[in-house]
Amino acid sequence: MAEREGPAAITIRAVAAELGGSTAVVTNYLATRSDLLVNAIRHAQRGWREDLDSHVNPHEGAQRLRAYMAWSSGTVGHDRAVRQIWLDVAAKAETRSAAFELLRQDAVEHHRMLRAAVAEAGVSDADFAADVLYLMLRGFYFASTEDPELWTDGRVGAAISRLTDLFIAGRGTRMDGADETSAEADGATER
């Protein structure tokens, strides 16, 4: 349904109609639209984790990081629709709601796994590299939903591969003398 009509079309009534039953068929298990969307994301996450493990676990070191980044920047199956749902939930989730916590936990876990892969690859300044790569991947999720014809897997994959290789080669680190406070000193953190 999300692929055909977008995430806004996902309502309890629409899902019940798709299943050929009354709304009670859905609300018996999921009380709200938010619960319905969170359930869809959780279902996708289980499949993603299994798929990610099968793509990344056979590798070690720099190859493991490359495999992690390549897998994370691809689109297969229902990925585009799930990203649309994810963005819909992110835009509407209230702080500390179940939906907000699901997305926050996903972000923390994704960053933790990426940080581990970066460190295993021997990248200097692994914290900085993990932050940049994480932000690039999250940007890809948004950009590929916003304009999938421009931000194709091939285009994004090439950019992410090159950036990953720069970090692995040691050319993607902070310049000497730069630290976390340099952006603040330049006023870059002010809106």
C-alpha positions as CSV (number, residue, x, y, z in Angstrom):
1,M,0.0,0.0,0.0
2,A,2.8,2.4,0.9
3,E,4.5,1.7,-2.5
4,R,1.3,2.3,-4.4
5,E,-0.1,5.3,-2.6
6,G,2.5,6.6,-0.2
7,P,2.6,6.5,3.6
8,A,-0.3,8.9,4.1
9,A,-2.6,6.3,2.6
10,I,-1.8,3.9,5.4
11,T,-4.7,4.1,7.8
12,I,-6.4,1.5,9.9
13,R,-9.5,1.7,7.7
14,A,-7.4,1.3,4.5
15,V,-5.4,-1.7,5.9
16,A,-8.6,-3.3,7.0
17,A,-10.1,-2.9,3.5
18,E,-6.9,-4.4,2.0
19,L,-7.3,-7.4,4.3
20,G,-10.9,-7.7,3.4
21,G,-12.2,-7.1,6.9
22,S,-13.5,-4.6,9.3
23,T,-11.3,-2.1,11.3
24,A,-11.6,-4.4,14.3
25,V,-9.3,-6.9,12.4
26,V,-6.5,-4.3,12.7
27,T,-7.4,-2.6,15.9
28,N,-7.5,-5.9,17.7
29,Y,-3.7,-6.0,17.3
30,L,-2.7,-2.3,16.6
31,A,-4.8,0.4,18.3
32,T,-3.6,3.4,16.3
33,R,-2.2,4.5,13.0
34,S,1.1,5.2,14.7
35,D,1.2,1.6,16.1
36,L,0.5,0.4,12.6
37,L,3.5,2.3,11.1
38,V,5.8,1.3,14.0
39,N,4.8,-2.3,13.4
40,A,5.7,-1.9,9.7
41,I,9.1,-0.4,10.6
42,R,9.8,-3.2,13.2
43,H,9.0,-5.8,10.6
44,A,11.4,-4.2,8.1
45,Q,14.1,-3.9,10.7
46,R,14.1,-7.6,11.4
47,G,14.6,-8.4,7.7
48,W,17.2,-5.7,7.4
49,R,19.3,-7.0,10.3
50,E,19.3,-10.5,8.9
51,D,20.3,-9.3,5.5
52,L,22.9,-6.9,6.8
53,D,24.5,-9.7,8.9
54,S,24.7,-12.0,5.8
55,H,26.4,-9.3,3.8
56,V,28.8,-8.0,6.4
57,N,29.7,-10.9,8.7
58,P,31.8,-12.8,6.1
59,H,34.2,-9.8,5.9
60,E,36.8,-8.3,8.2
61,G,38.6,-5.0,8.5
62,A,38.3,-2.5,5.7
63,Q,36.3,-5.0,3.6
64,R,33.7,-5.2,6.4
65,L,33.3,-1.4,6.5
66,R,33.0,-1.4,2.7
67,A,30.3,-4.1,2.8
68,Y,28.4,-2.3,5.6
69,M,28.4,0.9,3.6
70,A,27.5,-0.7,0.3
71,W,24.6,-2.6,2.0
72,S,23.4,0.5,3.8
73,S,23.3,2.6,0.6
74,G,21.3,0.1,-1.5
75,T,17.6,-0.1,-2.2
76,V,16.0,-3.6,-2.5
77,G,12.5,-4.9,-2.1
78,H,10.3,-2.5,-0.1
79,D,13.1,-0.3,1.1
80,R,11.9,2.9,-0.6
81,A,8.4,2.5,0.9
82,V,9.7,1.7,4.3
83,R,11.9,4.8,4.2
84,Q,8.8,6.8,3.3
85,I,7.1,5.4,6.3
86,W,10.2,6.0,8.5
87,L,10.2,9.7,7.4
88,D,6.5,10.0,8.0
89,V,6.9,8.6,11.5
90,A,10.0,10.8,12.2
91,A,8.1,13.9,11.1
92,K,5.1,13.2,13.3
93,A,6.4,11.3,16.3
94,E,6.1,13.0,19.6
95,T,9.1,13.0,21.9
96,R,9.2,9.9,24.1
97,S,6.4,8.2,22.2
98,A,6.9,4.6,21.1
99,A,7.5,5.7,17.6
100,F,10.1,8.3,18.7
101,E,11.8,5.7,20.8
102,L,11.9,3.1,18.0
103,L,13.6,5.6,15.6
104,R,16.0,6.8,18.3
105,Q,17.0,3.2,19.2
106,D,17.4,2.4,15.5
107,A,19.7,5.5,15.2
108,V,21.8,4.6,18.2
109,E,22.2,0.9,17.1
110,H,23.0,1.9,13.5
111,H,25.6,4.4,14.7
112,R,27.1,1.9,17.1
113,M,27.4,-0.8,14.4
114,L,28.9,1.7,12.0
115,R,31.4,2.9,14.6
116,A,32.5,-0.7,15.3
117,A,33.0,-1.3,11.6
118,V,35.0,1.9,11.2
119,A,37.2,1.0,14.2
120,E,37.7,-2.5,12.9
121,A,38.8,-1.1,9.6
122,G,41.6,0.8,11.4
123,V,40.4,4.2,10.4
124,S,42.1,7.0,12.4
125,D,39.7,9.2,14.3
126,A,37.0,6.6,14.1
127,D,34.5,8.7,16.0
128,F,34.6,11.5,13.4
129,A,34.6,9.0,10.5
130,A,31.6,7.2,11.9
131,D,29.7,10.4,12.4
132,V,30.3,11.6,8.8
133,L,29.4,8.2,7.3
134,Y,26.3,8.0,9.5
135,L,25.1,11.4,8.4
136,M,25.8,10.6,4.8
137,L,23.7,7.4,5.0
138,R,20.8,9.2,6.8
139,G,21.0,11.9,4.2
140,F,20.8,9.2,1.5
141,Y,17.6,7.8,3.1
142,F,16.0,11.2,2.8
143,A,17.4,12.2,-0.6
144,S,16.5,8.9,-2.2
145,T,12.9,9.3,-1.0
146,E,12.7,12.9,-2.0
147,D,14.1,12.4,-5.5
148,P,14.8,8.7,-6.4
149,E,15.5,9.5,-10.0
150,L,18.4,11.8,-9.1
151,W,19.7,9.8,-6.1
152,T,20.0,6.4,-7.5
153,D,21.7,3.5,-5.8
154,G,24.5,3.8,-8.4
155,R,25.1,7.4,-7.8
156,V,24.9,7.2,-4.0
157,G,26.9,4.0,-3.9
158,A,29.8,5.6,-5.8
159,A,29.9,8.6,-3.5
160,I,29.7,6.5,-0.4
161,S,32.3,4.1,-1.7
162,R,34.7,7.0,-2.4
163,L,34.2,8.6,0.9
164,T,34.6,5.3,2.7
165,D,37.9,4.7,0.9
166,L,39.1,8.2,1.8
167,F,38.6,7.4,5.5
168,I,40.2,3.9,5.1
169,A,43.2,5.6,3.4
170,G,43.5,8.1,6.2
171,R,42.6,11.1,4.1
172,G,39.2,11.8,5.6
173,T,40.2,12.9,9.1
174,R,40.2,16.3,10.7
175,M,43.0,18.7,9.8
176,D,45.8,19.1,12.4
177,G,44.7,21.5,15.1
178,A,41.0,21.2,14.5
179,D,38.8,20.1,17.3
180,E,35.1,19.7,18.2
181,T,34.9,23.4,19.3
182,S,36.3,24.9,16.0
183,A,32.8,24.9,14.4
184,E,31.4,26.7,17.4
185,A,34.2,29.3,17.4
186,D,33.3,30.0,13.7
187,G,29.6,30.4,14.6
188,A,28.7,27.4,12.4
189,T,26.5,25.9,15.1
190,E,24.2,29.0,15.3
191,R,21.0,29.1,13.3
